[in-house]
Amino acid sequence: MPDCQRTIACTPNNAAQMQAIVKSQPALLNVVKSLQTQGLFPGLRGLSITLTGSPEFVQQGLDALTPLPVDSIERNLPALKGP
């Protein structure tokens, strides 16, 4: 079955969950803090998360990332950092 994709933007309704996801992942938190320091990231209002995987995974929304193993974030950090 092909992978599905869903992008979830931070909203007032999910901001607490987004913040918890970022804070639970040291590597992701460091990237966010670095981008904020450089003035490149305005905070949670500029955050979106794209889920890619099976329909069952994507259907879970942000709940699919809670709790998220640290190694899965670290494995994907090169993609998060960009060019």
C-alpha positions as CSV (number, residue, x, y, z in Angstrom):
1,M,0.0,0.0,0.0
2,P,1.4,3.4,-0.9
3,D,2.4,5.9,1.7
4,C,-0.1,8.6,2.6
5,Q,0.9,12.1,3.6
6,R,-0.8,14.7,5.9
7,T,0.5,18.1,7.0
8,I,-0.8,19.5,10.2
9,A,-0.3,23.2,11.0
10,C,-0.1,24.5,14.5
11,T,-3.4,26.0,15.7
12,P,-4.7,27.2,19.0
13,N,-6.4,23.9,19.4
14,N,-3.3,21.7,19.0
15,A,-0.6,24.1,20.2
16,A,-0.1,22.4,23.5
17,Q,0.4,19.0,21.8
18,M,2.7,20.5,19.2
19,Q,4.8,22.1,22.0
20,A,4.9,18.8,23.9
21,I,6.1,16.9,20.8
22,V,8.9,19.5,20.2
23,K,10.0,19.5,23.9
24,S,10.0,15.7,24.1
25,Q,12.6,15.5,21.3
26,P,15.9,17.0,22.3
27,A,17.3,17.1,18.7
28,L,14.2,18.7,17.3
29,L,14.1,21.2,20.2
30,N,17.7,22.2,19.4
31,V,16.8,22.8,15.7
32,V,13.8,24.9,16.7
33,K,15.8,26.9,19.2
34,S,18.6,27.5,16.7
35,L,16.2,28.7,14.0
36,Q,14.5,31.0,16.6
37,T,17.9,32.5,17.6
38,Q,18.6,33.2,13.9
39,G,15.2,34.9,13.5
40,L,14.1,32.2,11.0
41,F,11.4,30.6,13.0
42,P,8.5,32.7,14.5
43,G,7.5,30.1,17.1
44,L,4.7,27.6,17.2
45,R,2.5,29.6,14.9
46,G,5.1,28.8,12.1
47,L,5.3,25.1,12.9
48,S,3.7,22.4,10.8
49,I,4.4,18.7,10.9
50,T,4.0,16.4,7.9
51,L,3.2,12.7,8.6
52,T,4.1,10.2,6.0
53,G,3.3,6.5,6.3
54,S,0.5,4.0,6.2
55,P,-3.1,5.3,6.2
56,E,-3.5,4.0,9.7
57,F,-0.5,6.0,10.9
58,V,-1.4,9.2,9.2
59,Q,-5.0,9.0,10.3
60,Q,-3.8,9.2,14.0
61,G,-2.7,12.8,13.4
62,L,-0.5,14.2,16.1
63,D,-1.3,11.3,18.4
64,A,0.9,9.2,16.1
65,L,3.9,11.2,17.4
66,T,3.1,10.9,21.1
67,P,5.4,9.5,22.4
68,L,7.8,9.5,19.5
69,P,11.1,7.6,19.8
70,V,14.1,10.0,19.9
71,D,16.0,8.0,17.4
72,S,13.3,8.4,14.7
73,I,13.7,12.3,14.9
74,E,17.5,12.1,14.9
75,R,17.4,9.8,11.9
76,N,15.4,12.5,10.0
77,L,17.2,15.6,11.2
78,P,19.1,16.1,7.9
79,A,15.7,16.6,6.2
80,L,14.6,19.0,9.0
81,K,17.7,21.2,8.7
82,G,17.2,21.7,5.0
83,P,19.8,22.6,2.4
